[in-house]
Amino acid sequence: MSRVLIIGGSGRTGRLIADEAKRLGHDVTITARDPRRVTDEGTVPQGIGLVHADVHDPASVLAAVKNTDAVIVAVSSSARGSGSVYSDAARAVIGAVAPGTRVIVVSSGGVARDDKGLPLWWFRRILTPLFMNDLYTDMKVMEDMFRASELDWTIVRASYLKDGPGGGEIRISDGSNPRGGWKLSRHDLAAFVAAQLNTEEWSRRLPTLAQ
Ligand SMILES: NC(=O)c1ccc[n+]([C@@H]2O[C@H](COP(=O)([O-])OP(=O)(O)OC[C@H]3O[C@@H](n4cnc5c(N)ncnc54)[C@H](OP(=O)(O)O)[C@@H]3O)[C@@H](O)[C@H]2O)c1
């Protein structure tokens, strides 16, 4: 059993990762910028810890990771531009944990913008340049920082996330989008991310998931 901190564990995918990691027997704590809001919502499952952390405040991340064995990063920004949430998350985590620490990071298949495996020409040629340039640029900085670190990282690149049931067939490629795949259930992503706590199979690699 590991003590696991999920930064972004209050989010839609983060909560599912927390459930799954707990089911696998880990001691799980999630973060939120405003833990009281999350407590008031009553959505933190029994037996899962909740602490404050804001990736723009490295001291809060340092305090949150204390006494943890592994960290999962699943932060996201609601804004079109990421406002440096991804790169700040990388900077804060790399500065807070010891070399060799297991860190599993959720990223996006869209980071590899020229990947021919990405479907939908309009996604590559119109949506990304118009609306998601800053977000993917910041995500790429995050990826590069983790890849250059001495951490035991796995960067899980996800396709467009959908709510609803999982259990569909998932395709996984190393560092490129499974050809034509454009969606992924948050449940399936969460199950894959949590499973990485128990295996080194994808250590220092970039599993890229799509249905
Ligand atoms: N949406 C997609 O289609 C898609 C596609 C590919 C990859 N992804 C990736 O999949 C992951 C999960 O996405 P999601 O849509 O499930 O997320 P989400 O529901 O939007 O949750 C976002 C999480 O990020 C946290 N967060 C935001 N700003 C933060 C900050 N400054 N410091 C600390 N935490 C912060 C939020 O916590 P609080 O607000 O509680 O503080 C929340 O837990 C993300 O890494 C995202 O980039 C998403």
The ligand as a MOL file (V3000), in Angstrom:
LIG
                    3D

  0  0  0     0  0            999 V3000
M  V30 BEGIN CTAB
M  V30 COUNTS 48 52 0 0 0
M  V30 BEGIN ATOM
M  V30 1 N -11.4310 17.6570 -20.6070 0
M  V30 2 C -10.8670 16.9090 -21.5520 0
M  V30 3 O -11.4830 16.5500 -22.5750 0
M  V30 4 C -9.4310 16.4620 -21.3750 0
M  V30 5 C -8.7720 15.8610 -22.4500 0
M  V30 6 C -7.4770 15.3770 -22.2760 0
M  V30 7 C -6.8590 15.4970 -21.0300 0
M  V30 8 N -7.5160 16.1200 -20.0040 0 CHG=1
M  V30 9 C -6.8490 16.1950 -18.6870 0
M  V30 10 O -7.5270 15.2910 -17.8170 0
M  V30 11 C -7.3760 15.7330 -16.4640 0
M  V30 12 C -8.7340 15.7320 -15.7760 0
M  V30 13 O -9.6080 16.5970 -16.4540 0
M  V30 14 P -11.0750 16.8830 -15.8700 0
M  V30 15 O -11.8340 17.5610 -16.9940 0
M  V30 16 O -11.6480 15.6660 -15.2580 0 CHG=-1
M  V30 17 O -10.7160 17.9440 -14.7270 0
M  V30 18 P -11.6860 18.9240 -13.9430 0
M  V30 19 O -12.9590 18.2640 -13.5760 0
M  V30 20 O -11.7880 20.2340 -14.7050 0
M  V30 21 O -10.8650 19.1730 -12.5840 0
M  V30 22 C -9.8250 20.0870 -12.5490 0
M  V30 23 C -9.0460 19.8900 -11.2700 0
M  V30 24 O -7.9190 20.7780 -11.2930 0
M  V30 25 C -7.8410 21.3930 -10.0260 0
M  V30 26 N -7.1550 22.6730 -10.1360 0
M  V30 27 C -7.4150 23.6840 -11.0060 0
M  V30 28 N -6.5760 24.7190 -10.7700 0
M  V30 29 C -5.7670 24.3340 -9.7410 0
M  V30 30 C -4.7030 24.9590 -9.0370 0
M  V30 31 N -4.2970 26.2090 -9.3250 0
M  V30 32 N -4.0890 24.2690 -8.0420 0
M  V30 33 C -4.4950 23.0200 -7.7190 0
M  V30 34 N -5.5040 22.3590 -8.3410 0
M  V30 35 C -6.1380 23.0370 -9.3400 0
M  V30 36 C -9.2840 21.5400 -9.5650 0
M  V30 37 O -9.3150 21.6550 -8.1570 0
M  V30 38 P -10.1560 22.7620 -7.3320 0
M  V30 39 O -10.9330 23.5910 -8.3160 0
M  V30 40 O -11.0330 21.9640 -6.4100 0
M  V30 41 O -9.1140 23.4990 -6.5970 0
M  V30 42 C -9.8480 20.1990 -10.0180 0
M  V30 43 O -9.5940 19.2140 -9.0470 0
M  V30 44 C -6.6910 17.0940 -16.5340 0
M  V30 45 O -5.3130 16.9170 -16.3010 0
M  V30 46 C -6.9200 17.5300 -17.9710 0
M  V30 47 O -5.9110 18.4250 -18.4060 0
M  V30 48 C -8.7730 16.6050 -20.1490 0
M  V30 END ATOM
M  V30 BEGIN BOND
M  V30 1 1 1 2
M  V30 2 2 2 3
M  V30 3 1 2 4
M  V30 4 1 4 5
M  V30 5 2 4 48
M  V30 6 2 5 6
M  V30 7 1 6 7
M  V30 8 2 7 8
M  V30 9 1 8 9
M  V30 10 1 8 48
M  V30 11 1 9 10
M  V30 12 1 9 46
M  V30 13 1 10 11
M  V30 14 1 11 12
M  V30 15 1 11 44
M  V30 16 1 12 13
M  V30 17 1 13 14
M  V30 18 2 14 15
M  V30 19 1 14 16
M  V30 20 1 14 17
M  V30 21 1 17 18
M  V30 22 2 18 19
M  V30 23 1 18 20
M  V30 24 1 18 21
M  V30 25 1 21 22
M  V30 26 1 22 23
M  V30 27 1 23 24
M  V30 28 1 23 42
M  V30 29 1 24 25
M  V30 30 1 25 26
M  V30 31 1 25 36
M  V30 32 1 26 27
M  V30 33 1 26 35
M  V30 34 2 27 28
M  V30 35 1 28 29
M  V30 36 1 29 30
M  V30 37 2 29 35
M  V30 38 1 30 31
M  V30 39 2 30 32
M  V30 40 1 32 33
M  V30 41 2 33 34
M  V30 42 1 34 35
M  V30 43 1 36 37
M  V30 44 1 36 42
M  V30 45 1 37 38
M  V30 46 2 38 39
M  V30 47 1 38 40
M  V30 48 1 38 41
M  V30 49 1 42 43
M  V30 50 1 44 45
M  V30 51 1 44 46
M  V30 52 1 46 47
M  V30 END BOND
M  V30 END CTAB
M  END
